């Protein structure tokens, strides 16, 4: 990954986090953390990986609320970041925590034997 893309990913991560935290008022979103942003080379698309605190049932409602608000988030992002093109946003649930927890449980189980 190029240095420019890495820098854009980190800038978008910070700005999207701030927009969600301070600009969105949807109660379905709840407590959300933006875990990672992956922008394509041509800045057409950005995958935004998010994680929700709380019960599993809230994840789907929060994800739907974020996808409903992605137009607003994108327009706010355009006001804050000076790039030639603001990417289309796609919000995805970050599964890395679950995978890490599963691996940790397996290792713990092996160590018990």
Residue pairs with C-beta under 8 A, 6 or more apart in sequence:
2 41
5 39
5 41
8 39
8 43
8 83
9 36
9 37
9 38
9 39
10 37
11 81
12 37
12 39
12 46
12 48
12 77
12 81
12 87
13 34
13 36
13 37
15 77
15 80
15 81
16 34
16 37
16 48
16 73
16 77
16 89
17 33
17 34
19 73
19 76
19 77
19 80
20 29
20 32
20 34
20 66
20 73
23 72
23 73
23 76
24 69
24 72
24 73
26 65
26 68
26 69
28 61
28 62
28 64
28 65
29 62
29 65
29 66
29 69
30 52
30 53
30 54
30 58
30 62
31 52
31 53
31 54
32 50
32 51
32 52
32 53
32 62
32 66
33 50
33 51
33 52
33 53
34 48
34 49
34 50
35 49
35 50
35 51
35 94
35 96
36 48
36 49
36 94
37 46
37 47
37 48
37 49
38 46
38 47
38 49
39 45
39 46
39 87
40 46
40 87
42 85
43 83
43 84
43 85
43 86
43 87
44 85
44 87
44 88
45 87
45 88
45 90
46 87
46 88
46 89
46 90
47 90
47 92
48 66
48 89
48 90
48 91
48 92
49 92
49 93
49 94
49 96
50 62
50 63
50 66
50 91
50 92
50 93
50 94
51 93
51 94
51 97
52 58
52 59
52 62
52 63
52 93
59 93
63 91
63 92
63 93
66 73
66 91
67 91
70 89
70 90
70 91
73 89
74 86
74 88
74 89
77 86
78 86
